[in-house]
Amino acid sequence: MSTSRTAVASTSAEPSILEEKNESSMLKTPLPTHTASSTVPEKPALSTEQQSKYDWLLKQVRCWTEVHSSKGKSGPLADSERMWLTRECLLRYLRATKWHEKESEKRLLETLAWRREYGVADLTADHVGPENATGKQIILGYDKQCRPCHFLNPGRQNTDVSPRQVQHLVFMLERVLELMPAQQETLSLLINFKQSKNRSNTAPGIGQGREVLHILQTHYPERLGRAMIINVPWVVWGFFKLITPFIDPLTREKLKFNEDMAQYVPKEQLWAEFTGGELQFEYDHDVYWPALQKLCAEKRAEQVKRWEAGGKQIGEKEDYLKGHDVQGVSPTPSPTLEADAQGGVIP
């Protein structure tokens, strides 16, 4: 039986950042939280066998001291990497490998090496910012299961094919994960292939498509909750047919084409660009981009503070890091967080 207690997390934020609107009440910044009516489905408890496999993997991971790289990035396991190795992270890799413990351990090590070699932590808003100048990727609102909504707008493509395009996607995925609320582990991907006046071909090349799929399926397992895709032109249908053999069968089941997105996203948080959406949003890079970075930096700092207060544990609970649970995996909660929780709010 869990002994953790639940605290009410604060959803207040500076109006100048999170409620920036123009005279016509057009939202220009990310939404700070999901609707009150949205709920996360309850997760099934681990079976005795699954718990045993998790315990084995956790024991192995807690013995790691080095990250080995074939590209000159080997070195001691950093605090940021220890924090990344949460309880839920280990469970995601176990589920992705159908509960094969040794394969899960192998894949976790491969992802740690990839994150170093790719430079995930070194990607900056300034570096990838030009890619998002037209708003071709937007994190906005939450679906009915509290998943953050990550909008892809290929018709707003403003750059030619380059490594920075994929770096941009990875950077935005990391921001989505920072904004993900407690108890939720997956995101909603909403892709609108509406064509722009400048570009008629909005499909990525087969090479870039395979690279993105490899990154998502290998290094972000169990993160896609649902992908909703509309306005699919014939050339994009052709692209999907080419790329389908490389898509995991479980991922394919999550793809929804030309469906009513209001079935899945509350209309008040669904961008009005999509049928049924009532959220009036306009992308202004000079407003949205710094607001997104500020919001994510605040979330990130709060989680680091909790992780440190909890004893910097490998296998820490994400619900603790995100303020839902007062107590982490250590036997006793931090006195600071205990006192904050008694007041009803975790900072």
Secondary structure as the mmCIF struct_conf table of DSSP 4:
data_model
#
loop_
_struct_conf.conf_type_id
_struct_conf.id
_struct_conf.beg_label_comp_id
_struct_conf.beg_label_asym_id
_struct_conf.beg_label_seq_id
_struct_conf.end_label_comp_id
_struct_conf.end_label_asym_id
_struct_conf.end_label_seq_id
STRN STRN1 THR A 6 THR A 6
HELX_RH_AL_P HELX_RH_AL_P1 PRO A 15 LEU A 18
BEND BEND1 GLU A 19 GLU A 19
STRN STRN2 LYS A 21 LYS A 21
TURN_TY1_P TURN_TY1_P1 GLU A 23 SER A 24
STRN STRN3 LEU A 27 LEU A 27
BEND BEND2 THR A 29 THR A 29
BEND BEND3 PRO A 32 THR A 33
TURN_TY1_P TURN_TY1_P2 ALA A 36 SER A 37
HELX_LH_PP_P HELX_LH_PP_P1 VAL A 40 SER A 47
HELX_RH_AL_P HELX_RH_AL_P2 THR A 48 VAL A 61
TURN_TY1_P TURN_TY1_P3 ARG A 62 CYS A 63
STRN STRN4 GLU A 66 VAL A 67
TURN_TY1_P TURN_TY1_P4 SER A 70 LYS A 71
BEND BEND4 GLY A 72 GLY A 72
STRN STRN5 GLY A 75 PRO A 76
HELX_LH_PP_P HELX_LH_PP_P2 LEU A 77 ALA A 78
HELX_RH_AL_P HELX_RH_AL_P3 ASP A 79 TRP A 84
BEND BEND5 LEU A 85 LEU A 85
HELX_RH_AL_P HELX_RH_AL_P4 ARG A 87 ALA A 96
TURN_TY1_P TURN_TY1_P5 THR A 97 TRP A 99
HELX_RH_AL_P HELX_RH_AL_P5 GLU A 101 TYR A 118
TURN_TY1_P TURN_TY1_P6 GLY A 119 GLY A 119
HELX_RH_3T_P HELX_RH_3T_P1 VAL A 120 ASP A 122
HELX_RH_AL_P HELX_RH_AL_P6 ALA A 125 VAL A 128
HELX_RH_3T_P HELX_RH_3T_P2 GLY A 129 ASN A 132
TURN_TY1_P TURN_TY1_P7 ALA A 133 THR A 134
BEND BEND6 LYS A 136 LYS A 136
STRN STRN6 GLN A 137 TYR A 142
TURN_TY1_P TURN_TY1_P8 LYS A 144 GLN A 145
BEND BEND7 CYS A 146 CYS A 146
HELX_LH_PP_P HELX_LH_PP_P3 ARG A 147 ARG A 147
STRN STRN7 PRO A 148 LEU A 152
HELX_RH_3T_P HELX_RH_3T_P3 PRO A 154 ARG A 156
BEND BEND8 THR A 159 THR A 159
BEND BEND9 VAL A 161 VAL A 161
HELX_RH_AL_P HELX_RH_AL_P7 PRO A 163 LEU A 179
HELX_LH_PP_P HELX_LH_PP_P4 MET A 180 PRO A 181
TURN_TY1_P TURN_TY1_P9 ALA A 182 GLN A 183
STRN STRN8 LEU A 187 ASN A 192
HELX_LH_PP_P HELX_LH_PP_P5 LYS A 194 SER A 196
BEND BEND10 LYS A 197 ASN A 198
BEND BEND11 SER A 200 SER A 200
HELX_LH_PP_P HELX_LH_PP_P6 ALA A 203 GLY A 205
HELX_RH_AL_P HELX_RH_AL_P8 ILE A 206 HIS A 219
BEND BEND12 TYR A 220 TYR A 220
TURN_TY1_P TURN_TY1_P10 PRO A 221 GLU A 222
STRN STRN9 LEU A 224 ILE A 230
BEND BEND13 ASN A 231 ASN A 231
HELX_RH_AL_P HELX_RH_AL_P9 TRP A 234 ILE A 243
HELX_RH_3T_P HELX_RH_3T_P4 THR A 244 PHE A 246
BEND BEND14 ILE A 247 ILE A 247
HELX_RH_AL_P HELX_RH_AL_P10 PRO A 249 ARG A 252
TURN_TY1_P TURN_TY1_P11 GLU A 253 LYS A 254
STRN STRN10 LEU A 255 PHE A 257
BEND BEND15 ASN A 258 ASN A 258
HELX_RH_3T_P HELX_RH_3T_P5 MET A 261 GLN A 263
TURN_TY1_P TURN_TY1_P12 TYR A 264 TYR A 264
BEND BEND16 VAL A 265 VAL A 265
HELX_RH_3T_P HELX_RH_3T_P6 LYS A 267 GLN A 269
BEND BEND17 LEU A 270 LEU A 270
STRN STRN11 TRP A 271 TRP A 271
TURN_TY1_P TURN_TY1_P13 ALA A 272 GLU A 273
BEND BEND18 PHE A 274 PHE A 274
TURN_TY1_P TURN_TY1_P14 THR A 275 GLY A 276
STRN STRN12 LEU A 279 LEU A 279
STRN STRN13 PHE A 281 PHE A 281
HELX_RH_AL_P HELX_RH_AL_P11 HIS A 285 ALA A 309
TURN_TY1_P TURN_TY1_P15 GLY A 310 GLY A 311
TURN_TY1_P TURN_TY1_P16 ILE A 314 GLY A 315
HELX_RH_AL_P HELX_RH_AL_P12 GLU A 318 LEU A 321
TURN_TY1_P TURN_TY1_P17 LYS A 322 GLY A 323
BEND BEND19 HIS A 324 HIS A 324
STRN STRN14 ASP A 325 ASP A 325
BEND BEND20 VAL A 326 VAL A 326
BEND BEND21 VAL A 329 THR A 332
HELX_RH_AL_P HELX_RH_AL_P13 PRO A 335 GLN A 342
TURN_TY1_P TURN_TY1_P18 GLY A 343 GLY A 344
#
